[in-house]
């Protein structure tokens, strides 16, 4: 009897302490991912800016609807381009992660725009909301591109990886200026992926702990987590979309991309990169994957006849 009582008290205390930890640490982990900057990338690459890769580089600052300044690079052809592709990085990452991507796309005739998401890299912002506000930041980038009448912008595509893939889907559901999307390693909805992260970090699967952290996070950042759901937004995307996932991804389950693909409208493509984990899809896919992406944008951003919508 006393043993059972003691176990009950211990369980209650453990649950109470775990809830306190999640209440404090959960919102910080969710809303304030660690910022990668040039010093982190300098350990792995010399390409810290487009100019390091022999690319033309224009430093650009975009102002968001709520007054934040986002810092980006515009890699543009001065004598005409096949179209423009916006690169969206993953959580905790920054625009430097897209320099090699820009190099490959620029060599094939595309302009590329890269920027640090809010609360990432050199950009302003206190909180990351995984697409709730970021989709409007993407719209601000598109509006900036529209002002560049000195350059051939052409049709605009978006390539997003991880969180950036989720933002790309949410943005394409909102903004018809986006004419094609590559989504690499996206989650299906924020609530589910937060449970996955919770299980991995603190080994507790209970959904009520997720709810405690999410309620506090929503209050702090003034957003609604239930609305961060690419699985719902993708049903409103009416442009070509390629959904990509590494088969060995242990951070975001490949099954989420399968679900996204099933919910997406035609024309759509599901591309699995055999043996790739979450952050090395481009490396593992190699030249074959690079050609696949370039061909997709060449086909979907090609100039259309005058009366074609």
Secondary structure as the mmCIF struct_conf table of DSSP 4:
data_model
#
loop_
_struct_conf.conf_type_id
_struct_conf.id
_struct_conf.beg_label_comp_id
_struct_conf.beg_label_asym_id
_struct_conf.beg_label_seq_id
_struct_conf.end_label_comp_id
_struct_conf.end_label_asym_id
_struct_conf.end_label_seq_id
HELX_RH_AL_P HELX_RH_AL_P1 UNK A 2 UNK A 21
HELX_RH_PI_P HELX_RH_PI_P1 UNK A 22 UNK A 26
HELX_RH_AL_P HELX_RH_AL_P2 UNK A 27 UNK A 31
HELX_LH_PP_P HELX_LH_PP_P1 UNK A 33 UNK A 36
HELX_RH_AL_P HELX_RH_AL_P3 UNK A 38 UNK A 41
TURN_TY1_P TURN_TY1_P1 UNK A 42 UNK A 44
BEND BEND1 UNK A 46 UNK A 46
BEND BEND2 UNK A 48 UNK A 49
HELX_RH_3T_P HELX_RH_3T_P1 UNK A 50 UNK A 53
TURN_TY1_P TURN_TY1_P2 UNK A 54 UNK A 54
STRN STRN1 UNK A 58 UNK A 63
TURN_TY1_P TURN_TY1_P3 UNK A 65 UNK A 66
BEND BEND3 UNK A 67 UNK A 67
STRN STRN2 UNK A 69 UNK A 75
TURN_TY1_P TURN_TY1_P4 UNK A 78 UNK A 79
BEND BEND4 UNK A 82 UNK A 82
STRN STRN3 UNK A 84 UNK A 88
TURN_TY1_P TURN_TY1_P5 UNK A 91 UNK A 92
HELX_RH_3T_P HELX_RH_3T_P2 UNK A 95 UNK A 98
HELX_RH_AL_P HELX_RH_AL_P4 UNK A 99 UNK A 107
TURN_TY1_P TURN_TY1_P6 UNK A 108 UNK A 109
STRN STRN4 UNK A 111 UNK A 115
HELX_LH_PP_P HELX_LH_PP_P2 UNK A 116 UNK A 117
TURN_TY1_P TURN_TY1_P7 UNK A 118 UNK A 119
BEND BEND5 UNK A 120 UNK A 120
TURN_TY1_P TURN_TY1_P8 UNK A 121 UNK A 122
BEND BEND6 UNK A 126 UNK A 126
TURN_TY1_P TURN_TY1_P9 UNK A 130 UNK A 133
HELX_RH_AL_P HELX_RH_AL_P5 UNK A 134 UNK A 147
TURN_TY1_P TURN_TY1_P10 UNK A 149 UNK A 150
BEND BEND7 UNK A 151 UNK A 151
BEND BEND8 UNK A 155 UNK A 155
STRN STRN5 UNK A 156 UNK A 161
TURN_TY1_P TURN_TY1_P11 UNK A 162 UNK A 162
HELX_RH_AL_P HELX_RH_AL_P6 UNK A 163 UNK A 174
TURN_TY1_P TURN_TY1_P12 UNK A 176 UNK A 177
STRN STRN6 UNK A 178 UNK A 184
BEND BEND9 UNK A 185 UNK A 185
BEND BEND10 UNK A 188 UNK A 188
HELX_RH_AL_P HELX_RH_AL_P7 UNK A 190 UNK A 202
HELX_RH_AL_P HELX_RH_AL_P8 UNK A 207 UNK A 221
TURN_TY1_P TURN_TY1_P13 UNK A 222 UNK A 222
HELX_RH_3T_P HELX_RH_3T_P3 UNK A 225 UNK A 227
HELX_RH_AL_P HELX_RH_AL_P9 UNK A 230 UNK A 233
HELX_RH_3T_P HELX_RH_3T_P4 UNK A 234 UNK A 236
BEND BEND11 UNK A 239 UNK A 239
STRN STRN7 UNK A 240 UNK A 246
TURN_TY1_P TURN_TY1_P14 UNK A 247 UNK A 248
BEND BEND12 UNK A 250 UNK A 252
HELX_RH_AL_P HELX_RH_AL_P10 UNK A 254 UNK A 263
BEND BEND13 UNK A 264 UNK A 264
HELX_LH_PP_P HELX_LH_PP_P3 UNK A 265 UNK A 265
BEND BEND14 UNK A 266 UNK A 267
STRN STRN8 UNK A 268 UNK A 273
TURN_TY1_P TURN_TY1_P15 UNK A 274 UNK A 275
BEND BEND15 UNK A 278 UNK A 279
HELX_RH_AL_P HELX_RH_AL_P11 UNK A 281 UNK A 300
BEND BEND16 UNK A 301 UNK A 302
HELX_LH_PP_P HELX_LH_PP_P4 UNK A 303 UNK A 305
TURN_TY1_P TURN_TY1_P16 UNK A 306 UNK A 307
#
